[in-house]
Amino acid sequence: MQKLTKKLIAFLACMMLILSMALAATAADDGDVVRKDGFSSMKGLEISVSTDSDKYKSGEAVEYTMSFKNTNDYDLDKVNVTYKFPEGVNYSKNSTALKEAREIGHIKAGETITKTFTTEGDKHSSMNLGLIIGIVIAVVVIVVLVVVLMMKGKKGKKATASMLTGVLLAGCMSSAFSTPAYAVTNSDFASVGVHDPSIVKDPETGTYYIFGSHLGFAKTDDLMKWKNFTLNISSDYDALFGDVWKNYCITPENSELRSATGSNMWAPDVIWNDTMKKWCMYMSINGNEWHSAIVLLTADKIEGPYEYVDEVIFSGCFGSADASASAESSTIKADKTVEYDGAEAKMTMTVTFSPYSETVSRVDYADIKQVLKLGENDAIPTRYTTDPVTTGTANVNCIDPNVQYDDEGNLWMTYGSWSAGIFQIKLDTKTGLRDYEYEYGEYVKDKVDPYLGYKLAGGYYNSGEAPYLLKADKYYYLFVSLGNLETSGGYNMRIFRSENINGPYVDQKGNSAIYTAYDPTAGIVDLSKDTKTTKYNSVRGIRAMSSVRMYGKSDTHVEAAQGHNSAFVDDDGRIYLVYHTRYSDTGEQFWVRVHQMYVNEDGWLVVSPYEYSGELLTEVGFTPDEIAGTYDFSIQYQNKVFVANSAVDKTNGIYDAIQITLSSDGTISGGATGTWKTTTGSNVEMVIDGITYKGVFVKQANETDRAETLTFTLCGGNQLAWGAKLP
């Protein structure tokens, strides 16, 4: 009996806690307004409600009169009222009047608006519904618990423990925004879900950081075990970006700064500015239909707190932004309780409203006139102010920034996406903002724009986004992602290079990264047989990797939609590719992966087949006998798209490796034929089916049993190729 009493006391204490949280939640629904019956005031809007009587008989009509007074020195907009009537009450007597009392709309400074409507209904019980539900739940749970406690033995104890755990969990659950964290761990790896990961290393701590879209951030000490972290941006988002959002980016179709996917913050890139002695974060605040801006935030420490500095560049300068459409909304409430057939009946009104501001011309808000050095009455070129949706023109979208120093210490920002393509502007190292003294020259179509900067890639609505520059050896390498960002959308990374940071960028066959026309059939050999590839898989650019089944990789957990990458050269000279991917069996979840890269003897980047696991490239290389054996072999063809909808669909998009044999005499046989030879160190040259490939041999831990596996990665004929030695 004593044990039973203790259990009951403990349980009742838990229930009191849960009920208190439920009641607190009910009370919080009324907001933080200081209220009295029939009147409420907050942020300059006073509302009152009165009735034509205090007592009513069953079925008798109730006439409500509402008064709305704006005590501010500025107008209020989007004033809307929601009414909660007592149970059984209807408003069929005058629905038009009620509609007018709901949609108040605009109230001028100092203005008072009055609305009246009449309701009729049945007898109403005023007891708070939430309280009723809470009491009912409490009674039910207590009864069930008593029954369980009367059970004998371990079964009863286990049932009691399970119930208490369930109740506590139910009471503690809450809805809150959080950074997605998908974890797949073993002794060596812990992956995270960060969309559009941009990597940077803190030289003081040696910690690697990735910053991604939708408030996703993660860090690691070894590039294998990642963990998420948060920044002040997550909590201060609306305050940091509200102004540029409401004055520039907002559209009726995209009216919320914080979207369902987390935010309208895309693809931040972080770099240490040694002149400013600040960490500089460049971030795109993405609007709808090209109404975007790239902004700068700075911090003394890489994990913040970050402070907003200013906008860097704008796109979609046509039309106006209605600041009132996204102004911070306020909410207030007022009640009116009457006696209805002897019982209390309460009507509650909830009023939302926003400060009103005039529309803002986007082109006036932007800095185009300043950059072009135009006078107040000078005309702005229409290429900046025309709506590409209605005119069919291609307007650049200022998203996906990447900031890099060149060899002379100049700071450049590369940005852009689809539509007009990828561009680059010079930044001021002293401010981190645009260098307003630098001039790009006269406008030359498909080459240079005095406001947008140098054109590096894409254009004419051809697929291409997420630019990223890497300086390794004597070349600047430009990464661009193509395709539709879905598991079966054919998303993939392409590589171009140039000896100059401003370009021109070309692939191994000399194809320019810049398009001069829309090319809907790029990469298609036979439209009648392969209609799904369309423009997503151009033959321009070396494809970094593909969806491959080969030894050491899962047959069912196949990578898809690899892209929006970053890359860097570490202090020890190793080169890394960091990107997000999806998998054939996990839907639209995204995961961060890291692969090591190498520069082959022709100066082209090659990507290792397996994710990075600490491998080192040996300077000694391997003997012919060590190399000899049978390999799974695959080529990263440019014009193939992953469209498999499941792990069992092998008909399109997944490369099933073929088997080739490398003999110690330097010949290649099997699924492909040719020759091979080692050159210096781990470097290798292969001629396969008439195409010369150059790359490296490297031992890696494969991705299935983590066994040490000899692999090779090659580049030739404008495409990459992988091999993995079979055991």
FENRA-V326784 format. One record per residue. N is the residue number from 1. RES is the residue in one small letter. SS is DSSP state (@ for helix, = for strand, . for the rest). OMEGA is omega in whole degrees, -180 to 180 (NA if undefined). Layout:
n->N res->RES ss->SS omega->OMEGA
n->N res->RES ss->SS omega->OMEGA
This chain:
n->1 res->m ss->. omega->179
n->2 res->q ss->@ omega->179
n->3 res->k ss->@ omega->179
n->4 res->l ss->@ omega->180
n->5 res->t ss->@ omega->179
n->6 res->k ss->@ omega->180
n->7 res->k ss->@ omega->180
n->8 res->l ss->@ omega->179
n->9 res->i ss->@ omega->179
n->10 res->a ss->@ omega->-180
n->11 res->f ss->@ omega->-180
n->12 res->l ss->@ omega->176
n->13 res->a ss->@ omega->177
n->14 res->c ss->@ omega->-180
n->15 res->m ss->@ omega->177
n->16 res->m ss->@ omega->178
n->17 res->l ss->@ omega->-179
n->18 res->i ss->@ omega->179
n->19 res->l ss->@ omega->178
n->20 res->s ss->@ omega->177
n->21 res->m ss->@ omega->179
n->22 res->a ss->@ omega->179
n->23 res->l ss->@ omega->178
n->24 res->a ss->@ omega->178
n->25 res->a ss->@ omega->178
n->26 res->t ss->@ omega->180
n->27 res->a ss->@ omega->-179
n->28 res->a ss->@ omega->179
n->29 res->d ss->. omega->178
n->30 res->d ss->. omega->179
n->31 res->g ss->. omega->-177
n->32 res->d ss->. omega->-177
n->33 res->v ss->. omega->171
n->34 res->v ss->. omega->-168
n->35 res->r ss->= omega->166
n->36 res->k ss->= omega->-173
n->37 res->d ss->. omega->177
n->38 res->g ss->. omega->-177
n->39 res->f ss->= omega->177
n->40 res->s ss->= omega->-180
n->41 res->s ss->= omega->177
n->42 res->m ss->= omega->177
n->43 res->k ss->. omega->171
n->44 res->g ss->. omega->175
n->45 res->l ss->= omega->178
n->46 res->e ss->= omega->178
n->47 res->i ss->= omega->177
n->48 res->s ss->= omega->178
n->49 res->v ss->= omega->179
n->50 res->s ss->= omega->178
n->51 res->t ss->= omega->-179
n->52 res->d ss->. omega->177
n->53 res->s ss->. omega->176
n->54 res->d ss->. omega->-179
n->55 res->k ss->= omega->-178
n->56 res->y ss->= omega->174
n->57 res->k ss->. omega->-178
n->58 res->s ss->. omega->180
n->59 res->g ss->. omega->-178
n->60 res->e ss->. omega->-179
n->61 res->a ss->. omega->177
n->62 res->v ss->= omega->178
n->63 res->e ss->= omega->179
n->64 res->y ss->= omega->175
n->65 res->t ss->= omega->-180
n->66 res->m ss->= omega->178
n->67 res->s ss->= omega->-179
n->68 res->f ss->= omega->-177
n->69 res->k ss->= omega->177
n->70 res->n ss->= omega->-179
n->71 res->t ss->. omega->179
n->72 res->n ss->. omega->173
n->73 res->d ss->. omega->175
n->74 res->y ss->. omega->-179
n->75 res->d ss->. omega->172
n->76 res->l ss->= omega->-176
n->77 res->d ss->= omega->178
n->78 res->k ss->= omega->177
n->79 res->v ss->= omega->-178
n->80 res->n ss->= omega->-175
n->81 res->v ss->= omega->171
n->82 res->t ss->= omega->-178
n->83 res->y ss->= omega->173
n->84 res->k ss->= omega->-177
n->85 res->f ss->. omega->173
n->86 res->p ss->. omega->-178
n->87 res->e ss->. omega->177
n->88 res->g ss->. omega->-179
n->89 res->v ss->= omega->174
n->90 res->n ss->= omega->-174
n->91 res->y ss->. omega->-177
n->92 res->s ss->@ omega->-178
n->93 res->k ss->@ omega->179
n->94 res->n ss->@ omega->-177
n->95 res->s ss->@ omega->179
n->96 res->t ss->@ omega->179
n->97 res->a ss->@ omega->178
n->98 res->l ss->@ omega->178
n->99 res->k ss->@ omega->178
n->100 res->e ss->@ omega->178
n->101 res->a ss->@ omega->176
n->102 res->r ss->@ omega->-174
n->103 res->e ss->= omega->-178
n->104 res->i ss->= omega->177
n->105 res->g ss->= omega->-172
n->106 res->h ss->= omega->175
n->107 res->i ss->= omega->-179
n->108 res->k ss->. omega->178
n->109 res->a ss->. omega->180
n->110 res->g ss->. omega->-176
n->111 res->e ss->. omega->174
n->112 res->t ss->= omega->179
n->113 res->i ss->= omega->-180
n->114 res->t ss->= omega->178
n->115 res->k ss->= omega->-179
n->116 res->t ss->= omega->171
n->117 res->f ss->= omega->-176
n->118 res->t ss->= omega->176
n->119 res->t ss->= omega->173
n->120 res->e ss->= omega->-178
n->121 res->g ss->= omega->-176
n->122 res->d ss->. omega->178
n->123 res->k ss->. omega->-174
n->124 res->h ss->. omega->171
n->125 res->s ss->. omega->-171
n->126 res->s ss->. omega->-177
n->127 res->m ss->. omega->180
n->128 res->n ss->. omega->-177
n->129 res->l ss->@ omega->180
n->130 res->g ss->@ omega->179
n->131 res->l ss->@ omega->178
n->132 res->i ss->@ omega->-179
n->133 res->i ss->@ omega->180
n->134 res->g ss->@ omega->180
n->135 res->i ss->@ omega->-180
n->136 res->v ss->@ omega->180
n->137 res->i ss->@ omega->-179
n->138 res->a ss->@ omega->-180
n->139 res->v ss->@ omega->-179
n->140 res->v ss->@ omega->-178
n->141 res->v ss->@ omega->-180
n->142 res->i ss->@ omega->179
n->143 res->v ss->@ omega->180
n->144 res->v ss->@ omega->180
n->145 res->l ss->@ omega->179
n->146 res->v ss->@ omega->178
n->147 res->v ss->@ omega->-179
n->148 res->v ss->@ omega->-179
n->149 res->l ss->@ omega->178
n->150 res->m ss->. omega->176
n->151 res->m ss->. omega->-178
n->152 res->k ss->. omega->171
n->153 res->g ss->@ omega->-177
n->154 res->k ss->@ omega->-179
n->155 res->k ss->@ omega->179
n->156 res->g ss->@ omega->179
n->157 res->k ss->@ omega->-180
n->158 res->k ss->@ omega->179
n->159 res->a ss->@ omega->179
n->160 res->t ss->@ omega->179
n->161 res->a ss->@ omega->-180
n->162 res->s ss->@ omega->-179
n->163 res->m ss->@ omega->179
n->164 res->l ss->@ omega->178
n->165 res->t ss->@ omega->180
n->166 res->g ss->@ omega->179
n->167 res->v ss->@ omega->-180
n->168 res->l ss->@ omega->178
n->169 res->l ss->@ omega->179
n->170 res->a ss->@ omega->-179
n->171 res->g ss->@ omega->-175
n->172 res->c ss->@ omega->-179
n->173 res->m ss->. omega->177
n->174 res->s ss->. omega->178
n->175 res->s ss->. omega->-180
n->176 res->a ss->. omega->176
n->177 res->f ss->. omega->177
n->178 res->s ss->. omega->177
n->179 res->t ss->. omega->179
n->180 res->p ss->. omega->-180
n->181 res->a ss->. omega->177
n->182 res->y ss->. omega->-173
n->183 res->a ss->. omega->170
n->184 res->v ss->. omega->-171
n->185 res->t ss->= omega->163
n->186 res->n ss->. omega->-175
n->187 res->s ss->. omega->-175
n->188 res->d ss->. omega->-169
n->189 res->f ss->. omega->169
n->190 res->a ss->= omega->-176
n->191 res->s ss->. omega->179
n->192 res->v ss->. omega->176
n->193 res->g ss->. omega->175
n->194 res->v ss->. omega->-177
n->195 res->h ss->. omega->179
n->196 res->d ss->. omega->-173
n->197 res->p ss->. omega->174
n->198 res->s ss->= omega->-170
n->199 res->i ss->= omega->174
n->200 res->v ss->= omega->-178
n->201 res->k ss->= omega->175
n->202 res->d ss->. omega->-176
n->203 res->p ss->. omega->-178
n->204 res->e ss->. omega->-176
n->205 res->t ss->. omega->-175
n->206 res->g ss->. omega->-180
n->207 res->t ss->. omega->177
n->208 res->y ss->= omega->-179
n->209 res->y ss->= omega->169
n->210 res->i ss->= omega->178
n->211 res->f ss->= omega->-175
n->212 res->g ss->= omega->179
n->213 res->s ss->. omega->174
n->214 res->h ss->. omega->173
n->215 res->l ss->. omega->177
n->216 res->g ss->= omega->-178
n->217 res->f ss->= omega->180
n->218 res->a ss->= omega->-180
n->219 res->k ss->= omega->-179
n->220 res->t ss->= omega->175
n->221 res->d ss->. omega->-173
n->222 res->d ss->. omega->-179
n->223 res->l ss->. omega->179
n->224 res->m ss->. omega->180
n->225 res->k ss->= omega->-178
n->226 res->w ss->. omega->173
n->227 res->k ss->= omega->-179
n->228 res->n ss->= omega->172
n->229 res->f ss->. omega->-179
n->230 res->t ss->. omega->176
n->231 res->l ss->. omega->175
n->232 res->n ss->@ omega->178
n->233 res->i ss->@ omega->-179
n->234 res->s ss->@ omega->-178
n->235 res->s ss->@ omega->-176
n->236 res->d ss->@ omega->-170
n->237 res->y ss->@ omega->-176
n->238 res->d ss->@ omega->180
n->239 res->a ss->@ omega->-177
n->240 res->l ss->@ omega->-170
n->241 res->f ss->@ omega->-177
n->242 res->g ss->@ omega->-175
n->243 res->d ss->@ omega->-180
n->244 res->v ss->@ omega->178
n->245 res->w ss->@ omega->-174
n->246 res->k ss->@ omega->-179
n->247 res->n ss->@ omega->-177
n->248 res->y ss->@ omega->-167
n->249 res->c ss->@ omega->-170
n->250 res->i ss->. omega->172
n->251 res->t ss->= omega->178
n->252 res->p ss->. omega->-180
n->253 res->e ss->. omega->-176
n->254 res->n ss->= omega->-167
n->255 res->s ss->. omega->-177
n->256 res->e ss->. omega->177
n->257 res->l ss->. omega->179
n->258 res->r ss->. omega->-174
n->259 res->s ss->. omega->-180
n->260 res->a ss->. omega->-180
n->261 res->t ss->. omega->177
n->262 res->g ss->. omega->180
n->263 res->s ss->. omega->172
n->264 res->n ss->. omega->173
n->265 res->m ss->= omega->-177
n->266 res->w ss->= omega->161
n->267 res->a ss->= omega->177
n->268 res->p ss->= omega->177
n->269 res->d ss->= omega->-175
n->270 res->v ss->= omega->-180
n->271 res->i ss->= omega->176
n->272 res->w ss->= omega->177
n->273 res->n ss->= omega->-174
n->274 res->d ss->. omega->176
n->275 res->t ss->. omega->179
n->276 res->m ss->. omega->-173
n->277 res->k ss->. omega->-178
n->278 res->k ss->= omega->165
n->279 res->w ss->= omega->-177
n->280 res->c ss->= omega->178
n->281 res->m ss->= omega->176
n->282 res->y ss->= omega->-170
n->283 res->m ss->= omega->176
n->284 res->s ss->= omega->173
n->285 res->i ss->= omega->-167
n->286 res->n ss->. omega->174
n->287 res->g ss->. omega->179
n->288 res->n ss->. omega->178
n->289 res->e ss->. omega->172
n->290 res->w ss->. omega->180
n->291 res->h ss->. omega->-174
n->292 res->s ss->= omega->176
n->293 res->a ss->= omega->172
n->294 res->i ss->= omega->-175
n->295 res->v ss->= omega->180
n->296 res->l ss->= omega->170
n->297 res->l ss->= omega->180
n->298 res->t ss->= omega->179
n->299 res->a ss->= omega->176
n->300 res->d ss->. omega->179
n->301 res->k ss->. omega->-174
n->302 res->i ss->. omega->178
n->303 res->e ss->. omega->174
n->304 res->g ss->. omega->11
n->305 res->p ss->. omega->179
n->306 res->y ss->. omega->179
n->307 res->e ss->= omega->179
n->308 res->y ss->= omega->180
n->309 res->v ss->= omega->-177
n->310 res->d ss->= omega->174
n->311 res->e ss->= omega->-179
n->312 res->v ss->= omega->-178
n->313 res->i ss->= omega->-176
n->314 res->f ss->= omega->171
n->315 res->s ss->= omega->-180
n->316 res->g ss->. omega->-173
n->317 res->c ss->. omega->180
n->318 res->f ss->. omega->177
n->319 res->g ss->. omega->-177
n->320 res->s ss->= omega->175
n->321 res->a ss->= omega->177
n->322 res->d ss->= omega->-176
n->323 res->a ss->@ omega->-179
n->324 res->s ss->@ omega->-178
n->325 res->a ss->@ omega->-179
n->326 res->s ss->. omega->179
n->327 res->a ss->. omega->-177
n->328 res->e ss->. omega->-177
n->329 res->s ss->= omega->175
n->330 res->s ss->= omega->-180
n->331 res->t ss->= omega->174
n->332 res->i ss->= omega->-177
n->333 res->k ss->= omega->173
n->334 res->a ss->= omega->180
n->335 res->d ss->= omega->168
n->336 res->k ss->= omega->-179
n->337 res->t ss->= omega->177
n->338 res->v ss->= omega->175
n->339 res->e ss->= omega->-177
n->340 res->y ss->= omega->-178
n->341 res->d ss->. omega->175
n->342 res->g ss->. omega->-180
n->343 res->a ss->= omega->178
n->344 res->e ss->= omega->177
n->345 res->a ss->= omega->-174
n->346 res->k ss->= omega->171
n->347 res->m ss->= omega->180
n->348 res->t ss->= omega->175
n->349 res->m ss->= omega->178
n->350 res->t ss->= omega->-175
n->351 res->v ss->= omega->174
n->352 res->t ss->= omega->-179
n->353 res->f ss->= omega->-179
n->354 res->s ss->= omega->171
n->355 res->p ss->= omega->-180
n->356 res->y ss->. omega->172
n->357 res->s ss->. omega->-179
n->358 res->e ss->. omega->177
n->359 res->t ss->= omega->-178
n->360 res->v ss->= omega->175
n->361 res->s ss->= omega->-178
n->362 res->r ss->@ omega->-178
n->363 res->v ss->@ omega->176
n->364 res->d ss->@ omega->179
n->365 res->y ss->@ omega->-179
n->366 res->a ss->. omega->-176
n->367 res->d ss->. omega->-176
n->368 res->i ss->@ omega->-180
n->369 res->k ss->@ omega->180
n->370 res->q ss->@ omega->-178
n->371 res->v ss->@ omega->-178
n->372 res->l ss->@ omega->180
n->373 res->k ss->. omega->179
n->374 res->l ss->. omega->174
n->375 res->g ss->. omega->-175
n->376 res->e ss->. omega->-176
n->377 res->n ss->. omega->179
n->378 res->d ss->. omega->-180
n->379 res->a ss->. omega->177
n->380 res->i ss->. omega->180
n->381 res->p ss->. omega->-175
n->382 res->t ss->@ omega->179
n->383 res->r ss->@ omega->177
n->384 res->y ss->@ omega->-170
n->385 res->t ss->@ omega->179
n->386 res->t ss->. omega->179
n->387 res->d ss->. omega->-177
n->388 res->p ss->@ omega->180
n->389 res->v ss->@ omega->-177
n->390 res->t ss->@ omega->-177
n->391 res->t ss->@ omega->-177
n->392 res->g ss->. omega->177
n->393 res->t ss->. omega->-178
n->394 res->a ss->. omega->180
n->395 res->n ss->. omega->179
n->396 res->v ss->. omega->176
n->397 res->n ss->. omega->-176
n->398 res->c ss->. omega->176
n->399 res->i ss->. omega->174
n->400 res->d ss->. omega->-179
n->401 res->p ss->. omega->171
n->402 res->n ss->= omega->-174
n->403 res->v ss->= omega->-177
n->404 res->q ss->= omega->170
n->405 res->y ss->= omega->170
n->406 res->d ss->. omega->-176
n->407 res->d ss->. omega->180
n->408 res->e ss->. omega->180
n->409 res->g ss->. omega->175
n->410 res->n ss->. omega->-177
n->411 res->l ss->= omega->-176
n->412 res->w ss->= omega->175
n->413 res->m ss->= omega->175
n->414 res->t ss->= omega->-173
n->415 res->y ss->= omega->172
n->416 res->g ss->= omega->-176
n->417 res->s ss->= omega->174
n->418 res->w ss->. omega->176
n->419 res->s ss->. omega->-175
n->420 res->a ss->. omega->175
n->421 res->g ss->. omega->-176
n->422 res->i ss->= omega->-178
n->423 res->f ss->= omega->-177
n->424 res->q ss->= omega->176
n->425 res->i ss->= omega->179
n->426 res->k ss->= omega->179
n->427 res->l ss->= omega->176
n->428 res->d ss->. omega->-178
n->429 res->t ss->. omega->-178
n->430 res->k ss->. omega->-178
n->431 res->t ss->. omega->-174
n->432 res->g ss->. omega->180
n->433 res->l ss->. omega->-180
n->434 res->r ss->= omega->174
n->435 res->d ss->. omega->-176
n->436 res->y ss->. omega->178
n->437 res->e ss->. omega->-177
n->438 res->y ss->. omega->180
n->439 res->e ss->. omega->-176
n->440 res->y ss->. omega->-178
n->441 res->g ss->. omega->-180
n->442 res->e ss->. omega->179
n->443 res->y ss->. omega->173
n->444 res->v ss->= omega->-176
n->445 res->k ss->. omega->177
n->446 res->d ss->. omega->178
n->447 res->k ss->. omega->-174
n->448 res->v ss->= omega->177
n->449 res->d ss->= omega->-175
n->450 res->p ss->. omega->176
n->451 res->y ss->. omega->-175
n->452 res->l ss->. omega->179
n->453 res->g ss->= omega->-179
n->454 res->y ss->= omega->175
n->455 res->k ss->= omega->-178
n->456 res->l ss->= omega->-173
n->457 res->a ss->= omega->170
n->458 res->g ss->= omega->179
n->459 res->g ss->. omega->176
n->460 res->y ss->. omega->178
n->461 res->y ss->. omega->172
n->462 res->n ss->. omega->-177
n->463 res->s ss->. omega->177
n->464 res->g ss->. omega->-179
n->465 res->e ss->= omega->173
n->466 res->a ss->= omega->-180
n->467 res->p ss->= omega->175
n->468 res->y ss->= omega->-179
n->469 res->l ss->= omega->177
n->470 res->l ss->= omega->173
n->471 res->k ss->= omega->178
n->472 res->a ss->= omega->-176
n->473 res->d ss->. omega->-176
n->474 res->k ss->. omega->-175
n->475 res->y ss->= omega->164
n->476 res->y ss->= omega->-180
n->477 res->y ss->= omega->179
n->478 res->l ss->= omega->174
n->479 res->f ss->= omega->175
n->480 res->v ss->= omega->179
n->481 res->s ss->= omega->-180
n->482 res->l ss->= omega->172
n->483 res->g ss->. omega->-179
n->484 res->n ss->= omega->-174
n->485 res->l ss->. omega->174
n->486 res->e ss->. omega->-179
n->487 res->t ss->. omega->-179
n->488 res->s ss->. omega->-175
n->489 res->g ss->. omega->178
n->490 res->g ss->= omega->-179
n->491 res->y ss->. omega->-179
n->492 res->n ss->= omega->-177
n->493 res->m ss->= omega->176
n->494 res->r ss->= omega->-177
n->495 res->i ss->= omega->171
n->496 res->f ss->= omega->178
n->497 res->r ss->= omega->176
n->498 res->s ss->= omega->175
n->499 res->e ss->. omega->180
n->500 res->n ss->. omega->-178
n->501 res->i ss->. omega->180
n->502 res->n ss->. omega->180
n->503 res->g ss->. omega->8
n->504 res->p ss->. omega->-180
n->505 res->y ss->. omega->-178
n->506 res->v ss->= omega->174
n->507 res->d ss->. omega->-174
n->508 res->q ss->. omega->179
n->509 res->k ss->. omega->179
n->510 res->g ss->. omega->178
n->511 res->n ss->. omega->179
n->512 res->s ss->= omega->174
n->513 res->a ss->. omega->-177
n->514 res->i ss->= omega->171
n->515 res->y ss->. omega->176
n->516 res->t ss->. omega->177
n->517 res->a ss->. omega->175
n->518 res->y ss->. omega->-175
n->519 res->d ss->. omega->-174
n->520 res->p ss->. omega->-176
n->521 res->t ss->. omega->-179
n->522 res->a ss->. omega->176
n->523 res->g ss->. omega->-178
n->524 res->i ss->. omega->178
n->525 res->v ss->. omega->-177
n->526 res->d ss->. omega->-177
n->527 res->l ss->. omega->-178
n->528 res->s ss->. omega->-178
n->529 res->k ss->. omega->-174
n->530 res->d ss->. omega->-176
n->531 res->t ss->. omega->-173
n->532 res->k ss->. omega->-177
n->533 res->t ss->. omega->-177
n->534 res->t ss->@ omega->-173
n->535 res->k ss->@ omega->-172
n->536 res->y ss->@ omega->-175
n->537 res->n ss->@ omega->178
n->538 res->s ss->. omega->175
n->539 res->v ss->. omega->176
n->540 res->r ss->. omega->176
n->541 res->g ss->. omega->178
n->542 res->i ss->= omega->180
n->543 res->r ss->= omega->-173
n->544 res->a ss->. omega->-179
n->545 res->m ss->. omega->-176
n->546 res->s ss->. omega->176
n->547 res->s ss->. omega->-168
n->548 res->v ss->= omega->165
n->549 res->r ss->= omega->177
n->550 res->m ss->. omega->-179
n->551 res->y ss->. omega->179
n->552 res->g ss->. omega->174
n->553 res->k ss->. omega->-177
n->554 res->s ss->. omega->175
n->555 res->d ss->. omega->-176
n->556 res->t ss->. omega->-178
n->557 res->h ss->. omega->-170
n->558 res->v ss->. omega->178
n->559 res->e ss->= omega->175
n->560 res->a ss->= omega->177
n->561 res->a ss->= omega->177
n->562 res->q ss->= omega->-180
n->563 res->g ss->= omega->-174
n->564 res->h ss->= omega->-171
n->565 res->n ss->= omega->162
n->566 res->s ss->= omega->-179
n->567 res->a ss->= omega->178
n->568 res->f ss->= omega->173
n->569 res->v ss->= omega->-178
n->570 res->d ss->. omega->-177
n->571 res->d ss->. omega->-179
n->572 res->d ss->. omega->178
n->573 res->g ss->. omega->177
n->574 res->r ss->. omega->-178
n->575 res->i ss->= omega->-176
n->576 res->y ss->= omega->173
n->577 res->l ss->= omega->-179
n->578 res->v ss->= omega->-175
n->579 res->y ss->= omega->171
n->580 res->h ss->= omega->179
n->581 res->t ss->= omega->167
n->582 res->r ss->= omega->-180
n->583 res->y ss->= omega->-177
n->584 res->s ss->. omega->-174
n->585 res->d ss->. omega->-179
n->586 res->t ss->. omega->176
n->587 res->g ss->. omega->-174
n->588 res->e ss->. omega->172
n->589 res->q ss->. omega->179
n->590 res->f ss->. omega->-175
n->591 res->w ss->= omega->177
n->592 res->v ss->= omega->175
n->593 res->r ss->= omega->178
n->594 res->v ss->= omega->174
n->595 res->h ss->= omega->175
n->596 res->q ss->= omega->178
n->597 res->m ss->= omega->180
n->598 res->y ss->= omega->174
n->599 res->v ss->= omega->-179
n->600 res->n ss->. omega->-174
n->601 res->e ss->. omega->175
n->602 res->d ss->. omega->178
n->603 res->g ss->. omega->177
n->604 res->w ss->. omega->179
n->605 res->l ss->= omega->171
n->606 res->v ss->= omega->-174
n->607 res->v ss->= omega->180
n->608 res->s ss->. omega->-176
n->609 res->p ss->. omega->-176
n->610 res->y ss->. omega->177
n->611 res->e ss->. omega->-175
n->612 res->y ss->. omega->179
n->613 res->s ss->. omega->179
n->614 res->g ss->. omega->-176
n->615 res->e ss->. omega->178
n->616 res->l ss->. omega->175
n->617 res->l ss->. omega->-177
n->618 res->t ss->. omega->178
n->619 res->e ss->. omega->-179
n->620 res->v ss->. omega->-177
n->621 res->g ss->. omega->-176
n->622 res->f ss->. omega->179
n->623 res->t ss->. omega->177
n->624 res->p ss->@ omega->-180
n->625 res->d ss->@ omega->177
n->626 res->e ss->@ omega->-178
n->627 res->i ss->@ omega->-174
n->628 res->a ss->. omega->178
n->629 res->g ss->= omega->180
n->630 res->t ss->= omega->-175
n->631 res->y ss->= omega->162
n->632 res->d ss->= omega->-172
n->633 res->f ss->= omega->178
n->634 res->s ss->= omega->177
n->635 res->i ss->= omega->-180
n->636 res->q ss->. omega->-177
n->637 res->y ss->. omega->-174
n->638 res->q ss->. omega->-168
n->639 res->n ss->. omega->177
n->640 res->k ss->. omega->-176
n->641 res->v ss->. omega->177
n->642 res->f ss->. omega->178
n->643 res->v ss->. omega->-179
n->644 res->a ss->. omega->-180
n->645 res->n ss->. omega->178
n->646 res->s ss->. omega->-178
n->647 res->a ss->. omega->-177
n->648 res->v ss->. omega->180
n->649 res->d ss->. omega->-178
n->650 res->k ss->. omega->-171
n->651 res->t ss->. omega->-173
n->652 res->n ss->. omega->168
n->653 res->g ss->. omega->178
n->654 res->i ss->. omega->178
n->655 res->y ss->= omega->172
n->656 res->d ss->= omega->-175
n->657 res->a ss->. omega->171
n->658 res->i ss->= omega->-180
n->659 res->q ss->= omega->175
n->660 res->i ss->= omega->179
n->661 res->t ss->= omega->173
n->662 res->l ss->= omega->180
n->663 res->s ss->. omega->-178
n->664 res->s ss->. omega->179
n->665 res->d ss->. omega->176
n->666 res->g ss->. omega->179
n->667 res->t ss->= omega->178
n->668 res->i ss->= omega->-179
n->669 res->s ss->= omega->180
n->670 res->g ss->= omega->-178
n->671 res->g ss->. omega->174
n->672 res->a ss->. omega->-177
n->673 res->t ss->. omega->178
n->674 res->g ss->= omega->-179
n->675 res->t ss->= omega->176
n->676 res->w ss->= omega->174
n->677 res->k ss->= omega->174
n->678 res->t ss->= omega->179
n->679 res->t ss->. omega->178
n->680 res->t ss->. omega->179
n->681 res->g ss->. omega->-179
n->682 res->s ss->. omega->-178
n->683 res->n ss->= omega->-179
n->684 res->v ss->= omega->174
n->685 res->e ss->= omega->179
n->686 res->m ss->= omega->171
n->687 res->v ss->= omega->-176
n->688 res->i ss->= omega->-179
n->689 res->d ss->. omega->175
n->690 res->g ss->. omega->180
n->691 res->i ss->= omega->179
n->692 res->t ss->= omega->179
n->693 res->y ss->= omega->174
n->694 res->k ss->= omega->-179
n->695 res->g ss->= omega->-176
n->696 res->v ss->= omega->165
n->697 res->f ss->= omega->177
n->698 res->v ss->= omega->175
n->699 res->k ss->= omega->180
n->700 res->q ss->= omega->168
n->701 res->a ss->= omega->-179
n->702 res->n ss->. omega->-170
n->703 res->e ss->. omega->178
n->704 res->t ss->. omega->179
n->705 res->d ss->. omega->180
n->706 res->r ss->. omega->177
n->707 res->a ss->. omega->178
n->708 res->e ss->= omega->-173
n->709 res->t ss->= omega->176
n->710 res->l ss->= omega->-179
n->711 res->t ss->= omega->168
n->712 res->f ss->= omega->176
n->713 res->t ss->= omega->-169
n->714 res->l ss->= omega->171
n->715 res->c ss->= omega->179
n->716 res->g ss->= omega->179
n->717 res->g ss->. omega->180
n->718 res->n ss->. omega->178
n->719 res->q ss->= omega->178
n->720 res->l ss->= omega->178
n->721 res->a ss->= omega->-179
n->722 res->w ss->= omega->171
n->723 res->g ss->= omega->177
n->724 res->a ss->= omega->-176
n->725 res->k ss->= omega->179
n->726 res->l ss->. omega->180
n->727 res->p ss->. omega->NA
